[in-house]
Amino acid sequence: MKITRVELIQSTKPILFPRPWAPAWNLPSGKPTSGFDFAFYKLYTDSGLVGVGPHTGAKPEMALGFDPTRVGAFWYQNMSGVRHDTWNRGAAGLEIAMWDIIGKAANMPLYQIFGSSRNRMPVYAAISQLPEASQQIDQVEEIIASGFKAIKLRMHRQNPWDDLDVFKKVNQAVAGRVMLLVDGNQNNFIEGYHFWSRPTALKMAQELDALGVYYLEDPLPGKDVEGLVSIASSVNMYIAGGEHSSTVYDFKPHLLAGAYDIIQPDVSMMGNMGITGLRHVSAFADLMGRLVIPHVLGRGETALHLAATLPAMAAAQNCPWVEYPCDPPILTPQTLQAFVTNPILIEADGCVALPDKPGLGLELNEDWLKSRSEIREIVKC
């Protein structure tokens, strides 16, 4: 089998939000956005099978003529970073589409191909904005009512003690009904933000630890391994990070030094992890006695990001949750999974059912796509 044609499909009309969106990591200087664009690859084979994957920057011709069943070789050559610099190739979307083809060729969903013992995964709701305390409480109540058993709140206000005050009020309002996680967002540069110093980060971690937080994500930049080790050794809760890691090897210093209790690879954001990378990193973390809770992008292709992440994590015994972007009324299945007919939805037990159709298991809403996208680039043999 070989790939004979690659299409890059891009939106011509955005998926509009009901109101402007101002995510925490983009404040205070970033401008609110009004909707999501989307783009994804379609890989066609000489056997008639077609695979899809999110656009991650790679040129479509990278996959042309390749045998998708040799996806491990494709990952090693273009994404691993083991022998040469592959960090900027952005091939994860093509690799994901190859796995989709492999599953379809075997007529099996990927979680079965990976030998998973579970077909449901717990997910936590990842809130993205910084509302006032009363609004945050109302939103958290809505999210709990939808089925989530764990919710991640953001911290990125100019005064970190304002962050802590909002968290305390939410924690008091929902105590005992949901597990709370916190993202400090101290690894995202934005002009005009007063980033936490090491003493501030340590104090915040200690305060949150006393309140029973499950984990604190990115209390310091990822490159500050020494500072992260100091915090991780000073609190009982978990310290998490790593979503911006470009290759699997970026996690090595953190795991060896004890900087992260939980690593958070993203299958597609940096363009080089892929499903293969998720599986490598999860196994490495397991050998080191650490957990993996992957980051999942919240944007127009979220259905593809989720469908690629879930089967790899279902087969990882050290993965307690997968991130699920959720910030109503902005980040909802209607805005994040609009171009598929079978969105991945939260259920009453706090889990999502893994798609059980072959490959990634997603079905494109072709009629919807025809009205909102076009093929921008085609390469073929």
VEXKE-61747 format. One record per residue (C-alpha): residue number from 1; residue in one letter; chain; x, y, z. Coordinates in nm, 2 decimals, m for minus. Example, Ala and Ser with C-alpha at 12.3 -4.5 7.8 and 13.67 -1.06 7.14 Angstrom:
# VEXKE-61747
+-----+------+-----+--------+--------+--------+
: seq : type : mol :      u :      v :      w :
+-----+------+-----+--------+--------+--------+
:   1 :    A :   A :   1.23 :  m0.45 :   0.78 :
:   2 :    S :   A :   1.37 :  m0.11 :   0.71 :
+-----+------+-----+--------+--------+--------+
This chain:
# VEXKE-61747
+-----+------+-----+--------+--------+--------+
: seq : type : mol :      u :      v :      w :
+-----+------+-----+--------+--------+--------+
:   1 :    M :   A :   0.00 :   0.00 :   0.00 :
:   2 :    K :   A :   0.12 :   0.35 :  m0.07 :
:   3 :    I :   A :  m0.01 :   0.71 :  m0.05 :
:   4 :    T :   A :  m0.10 :   0.83 :  m0.39 :
:   5 :    R :   A :  m0.27 :   1.16 :  m0.32 :
:   6 :    V :   A :  m0.27 :   1.42 :  m0.03 :
:   7 :    E :   A :  m0.53 :   1.70 :   0.01 :
:   8 :    L :   A :  m0.50 :   1.99 :   0.25 :
:   9 :    I :   A :  m0.86 :   2.11 :   0.33 :
:  10 :    Q :   A :  m0.90 :   2.45 :   0.49 :
:  11 :    S :   A :  m1.20 :   2.65 :   0.61 :
:  12 :    T :   A :  m1.34 :   2.93 :   0.40 :
:  13 :    K :   A :  m1.59 :   3.03 :   0.68 :
:  14 :    P :   A :  m1.49 :   3.03 :   1.05 :
:  15 :    I :   A :  m1.69 :   2.85 :   1.32 :
:  16 :    L :   A :  m1.83 :   3.15 :   1.50 :
:  17 :    F :   A :  m1.85 :   3.18 :   1.88 :
:  18 :    P :   A :  m2.16 :   3.32 :   2.05 :
:  19 :    R :   A :  m1.94 :   3.59 :   2.20 :
:  20 :    P :   A :  m1.57 :   3.69 :   2.19 :
:  21 :    W :   A :  m1.31 :   3.45 :   2.34 :
:  22 :    A :   A :  m1.02 :   3.58 :   2.55 :
:  23 :    P :   A :  m0.82 :   3.27 :   2.67 :
:  24 :    A :   A :  m0.61 :   3.32 :   2.98 :
:  25 :    W :   A :  m0.27 :   3.26 :   2.82 :
:  26 :    N :   A :  m0.34 :   3.54 :   2.58 :
:  27 :    L :   A :  m0.39 :   3.81 :   2.84 :
:  28 :    P :   A :  m0.34 :   4.09 :   2.90 :
:  29 :    S :   A :  m0.23 :   4.21 :   2.55 :
:  30 :    G :   A :  m0.38 :   3.95 :   2.32 :
:  31 :    K :   A :  m0.70 :   4.04 :   2.13 :
:  32 :    P :   A :  m1.02 :   3.83 :   2.17 :
:  33 :    T :   A :  m1.12 :   3.61 :   1.88 :
:  34 :    S :   A :  m1.46 :   3.56 :   1.73 :
:  35 :    G :   A :  m1.43 :   3.21 :   1.59 :
:  36 :    F :   A :  m1.22 :   2.91 :   1.48 :
:  37 :    D :   A :  m1.08 :   2.83 :   1.14 :
:  38 :    F :   A :  m0.99 :   2.47 :   1.07 :
:  39 :    A :   A :  m0.76 :   2.27 :   0.84 :
:  40 :    F :   A :  m0.69 :   1.90 :   0.80 :
:  41 :    Y :   A :  m0.52 :   1.65 :   0.57 :
:  42 :    K :   A :  m0.68 :   1.37 :   0.36 :
:  43 :    L :   A :  m0.44 :   1.09 :   0.26 :
:  44 :    Y :   A :  m0.55 :   0.87 :  m0.02 :
:  45 :    T :   A :  m0.40 :   0.52 :  m0.09 :
:  46 :    D :   A :  m0.38 :   0.29 :  m0.39 :
:  47 :    S :   A :  m0.60 :   0.05 :  m0.20 :
:  48 :    G :   A :  m0.89 :   0.30 :  m0.18 :
:  49 :    L :   A :  m0.85 :   0.37 :   0.19 :
:  50 :    V :   A :  m0.85 :   0.74 :   0.31 :
:  51 :    G :   A :  m0.70 :   0.87 :   0.63 :
:  52 :    V :   A :  m0.75 :   1.21 :   0.79 :
:  53 :    G :   A :  m0.54 :   1.41 :   1.04 :
:  54 :    P :   A :  m0.52 :   1.77 :   1.16 :
:  55 :    H :   A :  m0.31 :   2.02 :   0.97 :
:  56 :    T :   A :   0.01 :   2.06 :   1.17 :
:  57 :    G :   A :   0.22 :   2.26 :   0.92 :
:  58 :    A :   A :   0.39 :   1.98 :   0.71 :
:  59 :    K :   A :   0.40 :   2.00 :   0.34 :
:  60 :    P :   A :   0.16 :   1.74 :   0.20 :
:  61 :    E :   A :   0.42 :   1.59 :  m0.03 :
:  62 :    M :   A :   0.61 :   1.46 :   0.28 :
:  63 :    A :   A :   0.36 :   1.17 :   0.28 :
:  64 :    L :   A :   0.34 :   1.11 :  m0.10 :
:  65 :    G :   A :   0.45 :   0.76 :  m0.20 :
:  66 :    F :   A :   0.49 :   0.64 :   0.16 :
:  67 :    D :   A :   0.35 :   0.31 :   0.28 :
:  68 :    P :   A :   0.13 :   0.41 :   0.58 :
:  69 :    T :   A :   0.18 :   0.07 :   0.74 :
:  70 :    R :   A :   0.55 :   0.18 :   0.79 :
:  71 :    V :   A :   0.43 :   0.47 :   1.01 :
:  72 :    G :   A :   0.70 :   0.40 :   1.26 :
:  73 :    A :   A :   0.97 :   0.47 :   1.00 :
:  74 :    F :   A :   0.79 :   0.79 :   0.90 :
:  75 :    W :   A :   0.78 :   0.90 :   1.26 :
:  76 :    Y :   A :   1.15 :   0.81 :   1.32 :
:  77 :    Q :   A :   1.27 :   1.00 :   1.00 :
:  78 :    N :   A :   1.05 :   1.31 :   1.04 :
:  79 :    M :   A :   0.95 :   1.35 :   1.40 :
:  80 :    S :   A :   1.17 :   1.18 :   1.65 :
:  81 :    G :   A :   1.46 :   1.42 :   1.67 :
:  82 :    V :   A :   1.69 :   1.13 :   1.75 :
:  83 :    R :   A :   1.95 :   1.18 :   1.48 :
:  84 :    H :   A :   1.88 :   1.52 :   1.34 :
:  85 :    D :   A :   1.67 :   1.82 :   1.40 :
:  86 :    T :   A :   1.31 :   1.74 :   1.31 :
:  87 :    W :   A :   1.14 :   1.99 :   1.55 :
:  88 :    N :   A :   1.01 :   2.22 :   1.27 :
:  89 :    R :   A :   0.87 :   1.97 :   1.03 :
:  90 :    G :   A :   0.52 :   1.96 :   1.17 :
:  91 :    A :   A :   0.44 :   1.61 :   1.04 :
:  92 :    A :   A :   0.21 :   1.49 :   1.33 :
:  93 :    G :   A :  m0.10 :   1.54 :   1.13 :
:  94 :    L :   A :   0.03 :   1.32 :   0.85 :
:  95 :    E :   A :   0.13 :   1.05 :   1.10 :
:  96 :    I :   A :  m0.21 :   1.06 :   1.26 :
:  97 :    A :   A :  m0.37 :   1.01 :   0.92 :
:  98 :    M :   A :  m0.15 :   0.71 :   0.85 :
:  99 :    W :   A :  m0.26 :   0.55 :   1.18 :
: 100 :    D :   A :  m0.62 :   0.62 :   1.06 :
: 101 :    I :   A :  m0.55 :   0.42 :   0.75 :
: 102 :    I :   A :  m0.39 :   0.14 :   0.94 :
: 103 :    G :   A :  m0.70 :   0.10 :   1.15 :
: 104 :    K :   A :  m0.92 :   0.11 :   0.85 :
: 105 :    A :   A :  m0.71 :  m0.15 :   0.68 :
: 106 :    A :   A :  m0.74 :  m0.38 :   0.98 :
: 107 :    N :   A :  m1.11 :  m0.29 :   1.02 :
: 108 :    M :   A :  m1.04 :  m0.21 :   1.38 :
: 109 :    P :   A :  m1.05 :   0.10 :   1.60 :
: 110 :    L :   A :  m0.70 :   0.21 :   1.71 :
: 111 :    Y :   A :  m0.75 :   0.14 :   2.08 :
: 112 :    Q :   A :  m0.80 :  m0.23 :   1.98 :
: 113 :    I :   A :  m0.49 :  m0.22 :   1.76 :
: 114 :    F :   A :  m0.29 :  m0.09 :   2.06 :
: 115 :    G :   A :  m0.42 :  m0.37 :   2.28 :
: 116 :    S :   A :  m0.62 :  m0.15 :   2.52 :
: 117 :    S :   A :  m0.81 :  m0.31 :   2.80 :
: 118 :    R :   A :  m1.06 :  m0.02 :   2.81 :
: 119 :    N :   A :  m1.29 :   0.15 :   2.56 :
: 120 :    R :   A :  m1.38 :   0.44 :   2.79 :
: 121 :    M :   A :  m1.15 :   0.71 :   2.92 :
: 122 :    P :   A :  m1.20 :   0.96 :   3.21 :
: 123 :    V :   A :  m1.16 :   1.32 :   3.09 :
: 124 :    Y :   A :  m1.13 :   1.65 :   3.27 :
: 125 :    A :   A :  m1.29 :   1.98 :   3.16 :
: 126 :    A :   A :  m1.03 :   2.24 :   3.07 :
: 127 :    I :   A :  m1.16 :   2.59 :   3.12 :
: 128 :    S :   A :  m0.97 :   2.85 :   2.92 :
: 129 :    Q :   A :  m1.08 :   3.20 :   3.05 :
: 130 :    L :   A :  m1.06 :   3.41 :   3.36 :
: 131 :    P :   A :  m1.41 :   3.52 :   3.47 :
: 132 :    E :   A :  m1.50 :   3.68 :   3.80 :
: 133 :    A :   A :  m1.56 :   3.44 :   4.09 :
: 134 :    S :   A :  m1.94 :   3.43 :   4.06 :
: 135 :    Q :   A :  m1.93 :   3.37 :   3.69 :
: 136 :    Q :   A :  m1.66 :   3.10 :   3.74 :
: 137 :    I :   A :  m1.88 :   2.92 :   4.00 :
: 138 :    D :   A :  m2.18 :   2.93 :   3.77 :
: 139 :    Q :   A :  m1.98 :   2.79 :   3.48 :
: 140 :    V :   A :  m1.83 :   2.51 :   3.70 :
: 141 :    E :   A :  m2.17 :   2.42 :   3.82 :
: 142 :    E :   A :  m2.29 :   2.38 :   3.46 :
: 143 :    I :   A :  m1.98 :   2.17 :   3.37 :
: 144 :    I :   A :  m2.04 :   1.94 :   3.67 :
: 145 :    A :   A :  m2.41 :   1.90 :   3.57 :
: 146 :    S :   A :  m2.29 :   1.78 :   3.23 :
: 147 :    G :   A :  m2.10 :   1.49 :   3.38 :
: 148 :    F :   A :  m1.74 :   1.60 :   3.44 :
: 149 :    K :   A :  m1.58 :   1.47 :   3.76 :
: 150 :    A :   A :  m1.27 :   1.68 :   3.73 :
: 151 :    I :   A :  m1.22 :   2.05 :   3.61 :
: 152 :    K :   A :  m0.91 :   2.25 :   3.55 :
: 153 :    L :   A :  m0.92 :   2.62 :   3.63 :
: 154 :    R :   A :  m0.67 :   2.88 :   3.49 :
: 155 :    M :   A :  m0.45 :   3.13 :   3.66 :
: 156 :    H :   A :  m0.31 :   3.42 :   3.46 :
: 157 :    R :   A :  m0.44 :   3.73 :   3.63 :
: 158 :    Q :   A :  m0.19 :   4.01 :   3.67 :
: 159 :    N :   A :  m0.21 :   3.97 :   4.05 :
: 160 :    P :   A :  m0.16 :   3.60 :   4.14 :
: 161 :    W :   A :  m0.34 :   3.65 :   4.47 :
: 162 :    D :   A :  m0.65 :   3.74 :   4.27 :
: 163 :    D :   A :  m0.61 :   3.40 :   4.10 :
: 164 :    L :   A :  m0.59 :   3.24 :   4.44 :
: 165 :    D :   A :  m0.90 :   3.43 :   4.57 :
: 166 :    V :   A :  m1.11 :   3.31 :   4.28 :
: 167 :    F :   A :  m0.99 :   2.96 :   4.32 :
: 168 :    K :   A :  m1.08 :   2.96 :   4.69 :
: 169 :    K :   A :  m1.43 :   3.07 :   4.62 :
: 170 :    V :   A :  m1.49 :   2.81 :   4.36 :
: 171 :    N :   A :  m1.33 :   2.54 :   4.58 :
: 172 :    Q :   A :  m1.56 :   2.63 :   4.86 :
: 173 :    A :   A :  m1.87 :   2.63 :   4.64 :
: 174 :    V :   A :  m1.80 :   2.28 :   4.49 :
: 175 :    A :   A :  m1.61 :   2.11 :   4.77 :
: 176 :    G :   A :  m1.64 :   1.73 :   4.76 :
: 177 :    R :   A :  m1.83 :   1.72 :   4.43 :
: 178 :    V :   A :  m1.55 :   1.75 :   4.18 :
: 179 :    M :   A :  m1.17 :   1.72 :   4.16 :
: 180 :    L :   A :  m1.01 :   2.06 :   4.09 :
: 181 :    L :   A :  m0.69 :   2.10 :   3.89 :
: 182 :    V :   A :  m0.50 :   2.43 :   3.82 :
: 183 :    D :   A :  m0.30 :   2.56 :   3.53 :
: 184 :    G :   A :  m0.06 :   2.84 :   3.62 :
: 185 :    N :   A :   0.01 :   2.91 :   3.25 :
: 186 :    Q :   A :   0.36 :   3.03 :   3.34 :
: 187 :    N :   A :   0.51 :   2.88 :   3.03 :
: 188 :    N :   A :   0.32 :   3.09 :   2.78 :
: 189 :    F :   A :   0.48 :   3.42 :   2.69 :
: 190 :    I :   A :   0.26 :   3.72 :   2.63 :
: 191 :    E :   A :   0.36 :   4.08 :   2.64 :
: 192 :    G :   A :   0.26 :   4.28 :   2.95 :
: 193 :    Y :   A :   0.20 :   3.98 :   3.18 :
: 194 :    H :   A :   0.38 :   3.97 :   3.52 :
: 195 :    F :   A :   0.51 :   3.62 :   3.53 :
: 196 :    W :   A :   0.55 :   3.45 :   3.87 :
: 197 :    S :   A :   0.90 :   3.45 :   4.03 :
: 198 :    R :   A :   1.03 :   3.13 :   4.19 :
: 199 :    P :   A :   0.92 :   3.24 :   4.54 :
: 200 :    T :   A :   0.58 :   3.34 :   4.41 :
: 201 :    A :   A :   0.54 :   3.01 :   4.23 :
: 202 :    L :   A :   0.64 :   2.82 :   4.54 :
: 203 :    K :   A :   0.40 :   3.01 :   4.76 :
: 204 :    M :   A :   0.11 :   2.96 :   4.52 :
: 205 :    A :   A :   0.19 :   2.59 :   4.50 :
: 206 :    Q :   A :   0.19 :   2.56 :   4.88 :
: 207 :    E :   A :  m0.14 :   2.74 :   4.91 :
: 208 :    L :   A :  m0.30 :   2.53 :   4.65 :
: 209 :    D :   A :  m0.16 :   2.21 :   4.80 :
: 210 :    A :   A :  m0.32 :   2.30 :   5.13 :
: 211 :    L :   A :  m0.66 :   2.33 :   4.95 :
: 212 :    G :   A :  m0.64 :   1.98 :   4.81 :
: 213 :    V :   A :  m0.56 :   2.05 :   4.44 :
: 214 :    Y :   A :  m0.48 :   1.74 :   4.24 :
: 215 :    Y :   A :  m0.21 :   1.90 :   4.03 :
: 216 :    L :   A :  m0.06 :   2.24 :   3.94 :
: 217 :    E :   A :   0.04 :   2.27 :   3.58 :
: 218 :    D :   A :   0.33 :   2.50 :   3.46 :
: 219 :    P :   A :   0.40 :   2.70 :   3.78 :
: 220 :    L :   A :   0.73 :   2.80 :   3.61 :
: 221 :    P :   A :   0.87 :   2.79 :   3.25 :
: 222 :    G :   A :   0.95 :   2.44 :   3.14 :
: 223 :    K :   A :   1.31 :   2.52 :   3.09 :
: 224 :    D :   A :   1.35 :   2.61 :   3.46 :
: 225 :    V :   A :   1.41 :   2.24 :   3.56 :
: 226 :    E :   A :   1.58 :   2.34 :   3.89 :
: 227 :    G :   A :   1.29 :   2.56 :   4.00 :
: 228 :    L :   A :   1.03 :   2.30 :   3.91 :
: 229 :    V :   A :   1.23 :   2.04 :   4.11 :
: 230 :    S :   A :   1.22 :   2.27 :   4.41 :
: 231 :    I :   A :   0.85 :   2.31 :   4.39 :
: 232 :    A :   A :   0.78 :   1.94 :   4.32 :
: 233 :    S :   A :   0.98 :   1.84 :   4.63 :
: 234 :    S :   A :   0.80 :   2.10 :   4.85 :
: 235 :    V :   A :   0.44 :   1.99 :   4.80 :
: 236 :    N :   A :   0.23 :   1.68 :   4.81 :
: 237 :    M :   A :   0.02 :   1.75 :   4.51 :
: 238 :    Y :   A :   0.15 :   1.67 :   4.16 :
: 239 :    I :   A :   0.34 :   1.91 :   3.95 :
: 240 :    A :   A :   0.26 :   1.88 :   3.58 :
: 241 :    G :   A :   0.39 :   2.02 :   3.25 :
: 242 :    G :   A :   0.53 :   1.96 :   2.90 :
: 243 :    E :   A :   0.26 :   2.05 :   2.65 :
: 244 :    H :   A :   0.51 :   2.26 :   2.46 :
: 245 :    S :   A :   0.76 :   1.98 :   2.42 :
: 246 :    S :   A :   0.87 :   1.95 :   2.06 :
: 247 :    T :   A :   1.00 :   1.59 :   2.07 :
: 248 :    V :   A :   0.98 :   1.29 :   2.30 :
: 249 :    Y :   A :   1.34 :   1.37 :   2.42 :
: 250 :    D :   A :   1.24 :   1.70 :   2.57 :
: 251 :    F :   A :   1.08 :   1.52 :   2.86 :
: 252 :    K :   A :   1.41 :   1.34 :   2.96 :
: 253 :    P :   A :   1.56 :   1.61 :   3.19 :
: 254 :    H :   A :   1.24 :   1.67 :   3.37 :
: 255 :    L :   A :   1.17 :   1.30 :   3.44 :
: 256 :    L :   A :   1.53 :   1.23 :   3.54 :
: 257 :    A :   A :   1.54 :   1.53 :   3.77 :
: 258 :    G :   A :   1.20 :   1.48 :   3.92 :
: 259 :    A :   A :   1.07 :   1.81 :   3.79 :
: 260 :    Y :   A :   0.73 :   1.67 :   3.67 :
: 261 :    D :   A :   0.51 :   1.42 :   3.85 :
: 262 :    I :   A :   0.28 :   1.43 :   3.55 :
: 263 :    I :   A :   0.39 :   1.48 :   3.19 :
: 264 :    Q :   A :   0.15 :   1.64 :   2.94 :
: 265 :    P :   A :   0.26 :   1.57 :   2.58 :
: 266 :    D :   A :   0.03 :   1.70 :   2.30 :
: 267 :    V :   A :  m0.02 :   1.47 :   2.00 :
: 268 :    S :   A :  m0.02 :   1.76 :   1.75 :
: 269 :    M :   A :   0.04 :   2.11 :   1.89 :
: 270 :    M :   A :   0.41 :   2.12 :   1.84 :
: 271 :    G :   A :   0.38 :   1.91 :   1.52 :
: 272 :    N :   A :   0.62 :   1.63 :   1.61 :
: 273 :    M :   A :   0.48 :   1.41 :   1.88 :
: 274 :    G :   A :   0.21 :   1.21 :   1.69 :
: 275 :    I :   A :   0.04 :   0.90 :   1.82 :
: 276 :    T :   A :   0.38 :   0.71 :   1.80 :
: 277 :    G :   A :   0.54 :   0.98 :   2.02 :
: 278 :    L :   A :   0.26 :   0.97 :   2.28 :
: 279 :    R :   A :   0.31 :   0.59 :   2.31 :
: 280 :    H :   A :   0.69 :   0.63 :   2.35 :
: 281 :    V :   A :   0.66 :   0.90 :   2.61 :
: 282 :    S :   A :   0.39 :   0.72 :   2.81 :
: 283 :    A :   A :   0.60 :   0.41 :   2.83 :
: 284 :    F :   A :   0.91 :   0.61 :   2.94 :
: 285 :    A :   A :   0.70 :   0.79 :   3.21 :
: 286 :    D :   A :   0.57 :   0.46 :   3.33 :
: 287 :    L :   A :   0.92 :   0.32 :   3.37 :
: 288 :    M :   A :   1.00 :   0.63 :   3.58 :
: 289 :    G :   A :   0.69 :   0.58 :   3.80 :
: 290 :    R :   A :   0.53 :   0.90 :   3.67 :
: 291 :    L :   A :   0.18 :   0.97 :   3.52 :
: 292 :    V :   A :   0.09 :   1.10 :   3.18 :
: 293 :    I :   A :  m0.22 :   1.33 :   3.13 :
: 294 :    P :   A :  m0.19 :   1.46 :   2.77 :
: 295 :    H :   A :  m0.28 :   1.81 :   2.66 :
: 296 :    V :   A :  m0.54 :   1.84 :   2.39 :
: 297 :    L :   A :  m0.58 :   2.14 :   2.17 :
: 298 :    G :   A :  m0.90 :   2.33 :   2.18 :
: 299 :    R :   A :  m0.97 :   2.46 :   1.83 :
: 300 :    G :   A :  m1.15 :   2.38 :   1.51 :
: 301 :    E :   A :  m0.99 :   2.04 :   1.47 :
: 302 :    T :   A :  m1.04 :   1.92 :   1.83 :
: 303 :    A :   A :  m1.23 :   1.61 :   1.72 :
: 304 :    L :   A :  m0.92 :   1.49 :   1.54 :
: 305 :    H :   A :  m0.69 :   1.58 :   1.83 :
: 306 :    L :   A :  m0.91 :   1.39 :   2.07 :
: 307 :    A :   A :  m0.96 :   1.09 :   1.84 :
: 308 :    A :   A :  m0.58 :   1.06 :   1.80 :
: 309 :    T :   A :  m0.50 :   1.10 :   2.17 :
: 310 :    L :   A :  m0.76 :   0.87 :   2.33 :
: 311 :    P :   A :  m0.67 :   0.53 :   2.19 :
: 312 :    A :   A :  m0.30 :   0.58 :   2.27 :
: 313 :    M :   A :  m0.39 :   0.67 :   2.63 :
: 314 :    A :   A :  m0.65 :   0.40 :   2.67 :
: 315 :    A :   A :  m0.36 :   0.15 :   2.63 :
: 316 :    A :   A :  m0.14 :   0.34 :   2.88 :
: 317 :    Q :   A :  m0.19 :   0.22 :   3.24 :
: 318 :    N :   A :  m0.04 :   0.54 :   3.39 :
: 319 :    C :   A :  m0.29 :   0.77 :   3.23 :
: 320 :    P :   A :  m0.57 :   0.87 :   3.48 :
: 321 :    W :   A :  m0.73 :   1.14 :   3.26 :
: 322 :    V :   A :  m0.72 :   1.30 :   2.92 :
: 323 :    E :   A :  m0.78 :   1.68 :   2.88 :
: 324 :    Y :   A :  m1.11 :   1.78 :   2.72 :
: 325 :    P :   A :  m1.14 :   2.15 :   2.62 :
: 326 :    C :   A :  m1.46 :   2.28 :   2.77 :
: 327 :    D :   A :  m1.55 :   2.64 :   2.83 :
: 328 :    P :   A :  m1.92 :   2.70 :   2.77 :
: 329 :    P :   A :  m2.06 :   2.88 :   2.58 :
: 330 :    I :   A :  m1.74 :   2.92 :   2.38 :
: 331 :    L :   A :  m1.56 :   2.59 :   2.38 :
: 332 :    T :   A :  m1.83 :   2.33 :   2.32 :
: 333 :    P :   A :  m1.88 :   2.03 :   2.09 :
: 334 :    Q :   A :  m2.06 :   2.26 :   1.85 :
: 335 :    T :   A :  m1.75 :   2.48 :   1.80 :
: 336 :    L :   A :  m1.48 :   2.22 :   1.86 :
: 337 :    Q :   A :  m1.62 :   1.92 :   1.68 :
: 338 :    A :   A :  m1.84 :   2.08 :   1.41 :
: 339 :    F :   A :  m1.71 :   1.89 :   1.11 :
: 340 :    V :   A :  m1.78 :   1.54 :   1.23 :
: 341 :    T :   A :  m2.11 :   1.37 :   1.26 :
: 342 :    N :   A :  m2.01 :   1.16 :   1.56 :
: 343 :    P :   A :  m1.85 :   1.40 :   1.81 :
: 344 :    I :   A :  m1.68 :   1.26 :   2.12 :
: 345 :    L :   A :  m1.90 :   1.36 :   2.41 :
: 346 :    I :   A :  m1.88 :   1.35 :   2.79 :
: 347 :    E :   A :  m2.12 :   1.11 :   2.96 :
: 348 :    A :   A :  m2.27 :   1.09 :   3.31 :
: 349 :    D :   A :  m1.98 :   0.89 :   3.46 :
: 350 :    G :   A :  m1.72 :   1.15 :   3.36 :
: 351 :    C :   A :  m1.59 :   0.94 :   3.07 :
: 352 :    V :   A :  m1.60 :   0.95 :   2.70 :
: 353 :    A :   A :  m1.66 :   0.64 :   2.49 :
: 354 :    L :   A :  m1.37 :   0.58 :   2.25 :
: 355 :    P :   A :  m1.48 :   0.59 :   1.88 :
: 356 :    D :   A :  m1.55 :   0.22 :   1.79 :
: 357 :    K :   A :  m1.53 :   0.26 :   1.41 :
: 358 :    P :   A :  m1.21 :   0.16 :   1.23 :
: 359 :    G :   A :  m0.91 :   0.39 :   1.26 :
: 360 :    L :   A :  m0.97 :   0.71 :   1.44 :
: 361 :    G :   A :  m1.34 :   0.63 :   1.42 :
: 362 :    L :   A :  m1.46 :   0.97 :   1.30 :
: 363 :    E :   A :  m1.71 :   1.04 :   1.03 :
: 364 :    L :   A :  m1.67 :   1.37 :   0.84 :
: 365 :    N :   A :  m1.98 :   1.58 :   0.79 :
: 366 :    E :   A :  m1.92 :   1.62 :   0.42 :
: 367 :    D :   A :  m2.22 :   1.84 :   0.35 :
: 368 :    W :   A :  m2.12 :   2.08 :   0.62 :
: 369 :    L :   A :  m1.76 :   2.08 :   0.50 :
: 370 :    K :   A :  m1.87 :   2.16 :   0.14 :
: 371 :    S :   A :  m2.03 :   2.48 :   0.25 :
: 372 :    R :   A :  m1.74 :   2.59 :   0.47 :
: 373 :    S :   A :  m1.41 :   2.47 :   0.33 :
: 374 :    E :   A :  m1.22 :   2.40 :   0.01 :
: 375 :    I :   A :  m0.92 :   2.20 :  m0.10 :
: 376 :    R :   A :  m0.63 :   2.44 :  m0.09 :
: 377 :    E :   A :  m0.35 :   2.21 :  m0.20 :
: 378 :    I :   A :  m0.33 :   1.87 :  m0.38 :
: 379 :    V :   A :  m0.03 :   1.66 :  m0.45 :
: 380 :    K :   A :  m0.04 :   1.32 :  m0.62 :
: 381 :    C :   A :   0.17 :   1.06 :  m0.78 :
+-----+------+-----+--------+--------+--------+
